């Protein structure tokens, strides 16, 4: 939980305020460098990518880290209580098949095996 709180504090107090200053500095660089904004497609693409990532960080990532911290704070201390018996061996991941090879669920199976 300590690491999650550190990441959240860095995000709130350093990363997001500096990300607000970046467009201002970029506009100053475009102006002083005499770049034609509408004729340089790389610059337009970079601005669009920046806008998308900025709003993703503001409206998705920041609320999710806040929610994760609240969930971590609401967890009871200590290991989880054993409320039900463990799953039988035949229903666990990585069980042996009839050939003795280890079988993996499809999304987790590495392509090189």
QUISUL-V179264 format. One record per helix or strand. SS is the DSSP state (alpha for helix, beta for strand). FROM is the first residue (numbers start at 1). LEN is the number of residues. If there is no record, write none. Layout:
# QUISUL-V179264
ss:from:len
SS:FROM:LEN
SS:FROM:LEN
This chain:
# QUISUL-V179264
ss:from:len
alpha:2:31
alpha:37:3
alpha:41:34
alpha:89:3
beta:96:1
beta:102:1
alpha:106:3
